């Protein structure tokens, strides 16, 4: 994400060996945003950079071939992913019941996700050790040791057992077990598809390869169909029906929990007005009071809202037509 768009434009194909869904969504959206069309509206093939996505989890793996503008994209398959685990902040802050809650409390405190004296004290202690405004580095063993020790201390206050360094790493980094043989199979599949796509020596994968080595060697391929109305590869206005008496905060929660969108931290605006912005801090502070307002106070029936979110590249947005029930 730190690279300019010109960096990606120099390649003909990209093999993505990423470790999370958010990163995959981002690179997928970026490559589709790079597509260009001629005066007649036809896609310029040279601007379509092939994305080959690979992933493994223990003895299972998958490889996928995505040709922006021609095949389904990663976003088309978001419905098939299980809902991401989110910890309720009230449980974490007030009534932790699991070791994961204790770890998450320290993690949110260090990342300024909680606003209470205890969390503020943890953030201050973290900054006193590692420097003012230091961001948590999940690959820094000293940072992880700090999270572990503070989570262990919190677990002892609430008589919760089970906090370990390995569990801390798992909660913070969402670690998935890796098996070398599975990684080798999927890596080979990805490189093979890249070679075929660039050399035209054989037919490319169409478009999904699945590997299961739990009880033997099982493989399967199938075509992932394009999803009509996909916000990335078939952008259309999304129709969203909701009670006009619901609050803006409730609307945002529904956007986050929607399985076809799975947004993370959406910012919402309408023509000429910002309803709620996550960043910068000053704009967030100015729009924060809108969260508790009813939608009918902020928008009209069938207004079109513009939604931006960190899962998409900067400058990319989706449009939602809101229909009051």
N, C-alpha and C positions, 0 to 999 in steps of 0.2 A: 504493500500500500504506500510505501514511502517513495516508490519509483514513479517517475512521470509516465504519461501515456506513451510517449515516444519510445520508451524502453521496451514496451510490449509490442509496439508496431514493427519492430525490426525482425521479429520471429515469424516463421510460417506455421509453427506448431508449438504448443506448450504442454508439457507433461506435469500434471499437478499431483504431487505426493503430499497433500496437505493433511493436517490432523484434526480438522474440525469443520463443521457444516458452514459456519459463518464465513470462513476464508474461501471455501468453495463457492458460495453464493456470490462473494465479492468478485472473484476473478471471472466467474461466468458472466456476471452483469457487465463487468468492464469490457470483455471481449465483444459482447453484443452491442455495447454503446459505441464501439469503434467501427461498426459497420457503416459503410457509405453507399449511397445510391446515385445513379446517373440522372440526367435531366428527365428521363422517362419513368423514373421511379424504380428501375431495375437494380438489383443488388450488384455491386462491383465485387466479383469473386475474390480479387486480391486482398480485399479488406477483411475477409473472413479468416480468422486465425484459429486453426483447429485446436480444440482443448481435449486432452486425453486425461481423464481423471481415474486415479487408482486409490484404493483404500483397503485396509486389512483390519481384522479383529480376531485375534487368536488364530484358529484354523479356518476362518472364513475370509473371503476377499472378493473384490469386484473391480472391474475395469470398464470404463465407459468412453465412448467416442462421441464428441459433440462438435458438429460443424455449424457455427453460428450462422443463422439465416437459412439453413437447410435441414437441420435435424431438431429434435426436441432439445431443450437446454436443461441445465441442472435444476433450475427453478420449477420446471414442469413437474418434477417428482417430489416436491416438498411435502405433498399430502402423504407420501409413503413413509416418511420418517416419524418415529415416535416423538411425542411432545418432550421438549427439553425440560430437565428437572430444574425447578426454581424453588428456593426456600422461602417460606413466608417470613417477612421481616419481623412481624410481631412475635412469632414463635422464637426466632433467633435471639431477639433482644430481651424478651421477658420470660419465656418458659421453654428453654431448650430441653429436648428429650433425648437427643441422639448425639454421639460424638461429632457427627457431621455438622450439627447446628453450632457447636462450640468453635469449630474450625471456620465455618462460614461467618460467624460473628467477627472474629479477628480479621478475616479477609475483607469484609465489608467496611470495618472500622479503618483499616489501613488505606482502603481505596475511597474513603470519605463517603461511604454509602449509608452511614448511620449518623444520627445527630443526637447524641447524649453525652454526658460527662465522661462516662467510662470509655466510650468509643473515641472521644476527642483525646483523652489521655493516652490511649493506645497509639493513635496517630502521632501525637507529639513525641512519644517515646521512640517510635519508629524513625521519625525525622531526626531526633537527637543522635541516633546511632548511625544513620545512613545519609544524613544531609537534608536540608530543607527542600520541600517540594519533590523529593525523590519518589519516583514511581515504583511500585512493586514489580520486581523482576522475578518471574516464576522459575527462571533458570539459575537464579543466584542462590547457592546453598545457605548463605547467611540470612537472606530474606526468608527462605523456607524454614530455617531453624527458628527464627523469631516467631513466625506464624504458629509453628508447632508448640513452642514453649508457652506462648500466651494462651493457646487453645487448651493445652493441658491444664494450666492453672485455672481457667474458667470451668473446665469439666469437673475439677475437684470441688469447686464451690457448689456445684449443682449435683454432686455425687453421681457423675456420669463416667462410666469406664469405657475404654476402647480407643481413646485418642492416641495415635501412634504417628511416627514420622511418615511412614508409608501411606497411611490413611490421609494425612495432611497433604501429601503430594497428589494423591488421587483426587481429593476434593478440589484442590486449587487448580490442578492441571487436567482434570478429567482423564486420567491415564487409562489407556486400554491396553491389555496385554498384547505383546508382539511375539510372533513365532517366525523365526528366520526363514523356514521353508515356505511359509505362506507369503512372506514379503518377496521372496525370490520369484515365486510363480507369478504374482501380480506385477512385479517390476518387469519381468520378461514379457508379459502380455501387453503392458503399456508401451514398451520399446518396440515390440513387434508391430503394434498398430501405428506408431509414429513412422516407422520405416515404410509400411505399406502406404500410408497417406501421402508421404513425401515423394516416394519413388513410383507410385502407381503400379507396383509389381503384382499386386493382388487386390481382391475386393476387401474393402475395409469392414470392420465390425459394424453391425447394424442392429442395435447400437449399445447393447449392454451384455457384459460377460460376468457370470457369477461362478465362484469357486467355493466348494465346501470340502474340507479335508478332515472333518470330524470322525467319520467312520469309513474312510476310504478316499477315493478321488472322484468327486462328482463335479461336473461342469455343466453349465446351461447358458445359452444365449437367447436373447429376445430383443425385439424392437420396442424401445420406449417411445410411445406416441407423444406428439406435441399436445400440449394442453391449451384448449381454446381460452383466450383471455389471460394467458400467462403474463404477469406484469413485466417480464424481461423480454421474451421473444415474440409475444403477441399482445402488446400493450393496448388495453382498452380501458374505458371507464369501468370501475368496479362498482356494482350497485350494492349498497349496504343499508339494510332496513333496521331501524332502531327506534325505541320509544323517545319521543321528544323531551320527556321529563327526566331522562337519564343524564347524568353529569358527563362533562368532558372526560373526566378521569375514568369513568366507567366505559366510555367509548374507546379510550386508549387501551384499557385492559382487554376489551373484546378484539381489538386489532392484534394485540400481542398473542392472544390465545387462539386466534383463527388459524386452523391447520394449513390453509392454503397460502397464508401470508407469513406467519411466524416472525413477526417483527420483533425487534429488540428494545429500542428506545426511540419510538417514533416522535417526530416533530410534525405539527399540523398547522397549516395555514389556509387561508382562502384569499381570493383576489383582493389586494389592498390591505390585508390584515393578517397578523400572526396570532393564532389562537393559543398555541403552546410550543415553545422552542426549548430543546434540550441544551443547546449551546448558542452563543457564549453565555457566561454566567449572568451577565447583566440582563440579557434578553430573557433568560429563564426566570430570573427573579421578577421581571416585569409581567410575564405571562402566567406565573404560578397561580395567582388568584382565580384564573379562568377554570382551573381544574375542578373546582367545587361548584361551578355554575351549570345550570341546565343547558342542554344543547339548544333549546328553543330561545335562550337568551343570547346565544352566540351566532347561530346560523339560521337560515330559512330552509323550508322543505325543498328538497332537490338541489340544494347548493352543492357545488363541486369543490371538494377539499383536496389540497396537495399534501402528500405525505412523503417525508424523507426519513431515512433510517440508516444507521451505521452499516447494516448488512449490504447496502448498495453503495457504489462509488459516489464520490462527491459530485453533486450536480444532477444525479439521477433521482427521479421521483415517480410516484404512482398517483393516479387520480381516482378519487372515490366519490361517487354520487350518493348523497345521504337522503334516504327516503324515510320520512317520519311515519310511524305506525299510528 
